[in-house]
Amino acid sequence: MAGNAIDQTRRMLSLVTYLRERPGARVTDVARAFGITEDELIGDLDVLPMCGTSFRGGDLLDIDTDGDRIWWHNPDASGSSTGEPLRLAADEATALLVAARAVATLPGLRESGRQALVRATAKIEAAAGEAAGASSRLSVTFESEGGVFADVDRAIAERRRVWITYYSPARDELTEREVDPIRLFVVGHTYMEAWCRLSEARRTFRLDRVAEIRLLDEPSDPPPVELRDLSEGLVQPAAEDPEVVIEVGPGGRWVAEYYPHDSAEELPDGGLRITLRTPDPASLRRLALRLGGDGRIVSPAALADSARDAAREALAAYGE
């Protein structure tokens, strides 16, 4: 299964800003920065020129590559190439304001860029009138890992080791460790791949589980490792892994976006019957608890019983 639409949308939003600030950026550097293959990046670049600078079309984004470097040619992305002022209909202004507020919350956005976005948003709000009021009742949020993303990005750029306090939900504990960051990437969540000095092995850390982070003066020196191809997702099940069947209601359809699966059959109520494989079926108990009334584990029966027992224990704890 190729990278899902959520991952690609998040990546494309960041890619436009990244390329505007780095004319002539090398394909290899950009792919490494976004944790994707060069072929995936070229695929994104094939799509971007078809995106207009207006919600109704307008001038197209002028981006090209010679296979080695990437160039952004739009002289003024805030308006048309003829210098005419940007005109927005009410629905366009609403969509733009909602998107601007969402992008302003993205981790890793430079403070200067964030402030520029806030000022531009205020100007659009003033010009939009009633449409601005409508947009304030809508919101789009991205998972935010605060300053962790920026610290890891800086550590990679400066080749510095970092100290982190990391929460492991499987063991329900916090551990302190020093790691040598290798790269950042997004697969549903934002992750740091690093060489962990505690386990002396390559490990993947979800940024929203990093409770504390501190850059160290010691240089980062991970051993040479071959970067994994993440185009098929972070977890890539094997054919011999146990099969699990989950039924979700309309509110749980997101599971098919985030979890690699063998099949997703439509159910009469608008939900899905999802068949997937995992080397650790017990880990899906947490998914069942998260879904609540929006889903259940159908098989294997032992796992379904275990999930129900976990739900009863959780309810009993609330009662206490």
N, C-alpha and C positions, 0 to 999 in steps of 0.2 A: 504494500500500500504506500503510495507516495505521500510526502509530507502533506498534512491536512491544510484546509483553506485558512484556518485561524492562524497557523504558523506563518503561512505565506503572506497573509495580509499584514501581520505585524512586521514581518521582515521588509516588505515593500514600502511600508510607511517610513521605516527607518532608512531604507536604502536611498530614497530620494534626497533626504537631508544629508546623508553621508556623502553622496556623490557631488552635491552642490558645493560642499565645503572642501572637497578634495579633487579638483580638476586633474585629470591625467592619472588617477589612482590606478595602481596595478591590479589586474584581475586576481592574481594570486593573493595579494594583501587583502582585498575586499572579501574574497571567499573565506579566507582564514578568519577575518574579523567577525563574520556572520556565522561561522561554524557550518558552512555548506561546501559542497564540491564546486569546482569551477564550472562544470556542466550545468548545475542548478542555477548558478549565478547568471550564466549566459541565457538560460531560459527566462529568468526574471527580466533581463535586459531586453529580451525579445518582446515582452509584454508591456514594459513601461512606455515605450514610444507610442503605444496606442491609447495611453491615458491622456485625456485633455486637461488643460489648465483651468477649464470651467466645467461645472457639473453637467452642462448641456453640450459639451464638446469643446469648442474654442480651439486655441492653438494646441498642438500636440507637444508632448515632452520630446525634446530633441536630444536624445542620448545615443551614442554609438561607441563601438569598441573595435580596435584593430586586432583583438585577440590577446593583446598584452596589456593595453591601458584602456581606461574608460573616460569618455569626455562628455561633459554636459554643455550644450550650446545655447540653451534658452537665455537670452540676454536679460529678461525680466519676467520671472515666474509669477510675480504678483499681479500682472496685468497682461494685456496682449502685446505682441511683438511690435505693434505700431505705436505703443505708448498711450493708447486710449485707456480711460479709467475702466476699472472692472465693474460691471453691472451685475447685480444678483437679484433673482426673483426671491419671493418670500421663502419658498421651500429650499432654495439654494443657500440662502443666508442661515436658515435654521440648521441645515446639515453641516455647513461650514463651522458654525459656532459650537455645535455639539462635538464635532471632530477636533476642533482646536482645544477645547477644554480637556478632552480625553488625552490628546497628545502631550499636553502640558504636564500630565502625571507620569509620563513614561520614565522609567529609570535610565540613568546615563545621559539624559539630555543636559547639555551644558547650561549653566546658570544664565549666561548671556543670551543664549537662545531661548530659554524659558521666559526671561523677562521681555524679550522682543515679541514672543508669542502672546504674552499677557497684554502688552500694549496694543498689538494689532487686533486682538480680540475685543478690547475695549472700544477701539475705533469702529469695528464692525457692528458692535452692539449699539453704539450711538446712532449709526446710519440705518440700522435695520428696523428700529422702532418696535412695533408690535411683534415682529418676528423674533426679536431678541427675547421677549417675554415668553413666547412659546418654547424657545430653545432651552430656557432655564428649567423647564419642567421635564426635560429629557436628559439622560446621562448615559455615557458609554465609559466603562472603566476597564483598564488593563491591570493585570497583576503587577503590583509595584513592590520591588525589593529595595526601595529607598536608595541609600548611598552605597549599598553593597556592590551593585553593578559597577558604579563609578570607581570604587576602590579596587575591584578585581581588574577592571579595564586598565587602570593606572599601573597596577602591579605587573600586568602582562607587558605593557609598553616599556616599563622601567626595569623589567626582569628582576623583580623583588619577591621575596618569600612573604607569605601572609600567615598570621595567626588567627584562627577562628574558633568560636564556640558553636558547635553544630548540634541540632536536635535530630535524633533518630527516632521516628515514630514506631518502627518495628520493635525497638528495645525501650521506648519511652524514656530516653535519657539524653542528657547533654554531655558532649565530650569536647575537650580542648585538644587542638592539634595544629601543627604547622604544615602548610602545604605549599607546593610550588605550582602556581597556576599555569595551565597549558593553553586553554581557550575557553571562550564563552559561547554558548549556543542556546537556541530556543527550540524545544520540542514540547509544545503545550505549556510548559513552565520554562523559566530561564535557569540554566545550569552552568556550573563551572566544572570543567574537567581539569584535574590536577594530580600531581604526584604527592601522595600523603606520606609524610615522614613518620606518622604514628604506625601505620600498617605496612609501610615500605612497599606500596603498590599504587597503581593508578586507581583513582576513585572519582566518582561523579557526585557533585554536591548541588542540591537545589537551593537557589539563592534565598528563597523565602523561608528556608529553615536555618539560615545562618543568623544566630542570635547576636553575635558580636564579631567584629573583624578589625584587625589592626595590621597595617603594613610594617614589615620589619626591614631593618637595614641590611640584613643578610641577603646575598644575591640568590635568586631563584636558579636552581640547577637540576631540573628534572632529567632523568636518563632518557635517551632517545626512545620514543614510542611511535608506533604507527597509528595515525589518527583513524578512528573508526568511521565508516560511511554511515551517516545518520539519516540518509534519505528515506529509509524504511522505518524510521522511528527509533526512539531511545531503547526500547525493549523489543527485540526481534525474536518471537517465539519459534521454537523448533517443532518439526512435525511430530516428534515423539513426546512432546509436552502434553500433560493431561488436558482434556477438553472440558470447558465449563460453559454452561448455557445460562444466560441471564435474560429476563424479560423486564423491559422498562416501559413506563408510560410516556406520554408526550413530553413531560418535564424531564425525562431522563435520556432523551435522544442524543444528548451531548456525549454520552459514553462511546457511541460509535465514532465520534470525531477524535477522541483522545486515546482509545485503546485499539491496537492492531487486532483485527478479528478475521475469522474465516468467512462469516456470513452475517447479514443483518436483514431479517425478514420482517416485512410490515405486518402489524397486528391491527385488528378491526378498530381498536380504540385510538389509533394514531401513534401507538408505541412501536417498539421493536423487540424482536426475539434475536438476541445476539449470541453467536457461537464464537468462542475464542479459546486460545491455548495459552497456558502460562506455566513456567517451571515451578511456581509457588502459588498454588490455588488458595492457600490460607490467606494470602495477602488481599484477596478480593473480599474478605469479610469487612474490611474498612470501607470498601466501595459500597457494599450492601447497606452499611450503617449510614453512609453519606446520602444514599438515595432515599432512604426512609420509605415513604409510601409511593415513591416514584419508580420502585423497582424491586426485584427479588431474584435470588439465585434459584434456578430450577434444578440443575444437576451439576455435579454429583450430589446425591441425597445427603451424604455425610457433611458436605460443605454447606448445604442449605440449612441443615439442622444446626450446625455450628454458628451460622450467621444469626439464626433466630435466637439461639441461646445468648449470643453476645448482645443482641438488641434487648432481650429481657433483663439482662444484667445492667445494661445502661439505664433502662427505665427504672429499675429498682433503686439504682444509685441516686436518680433524681428524686425519687420518693423519700429516700432517707434525708 
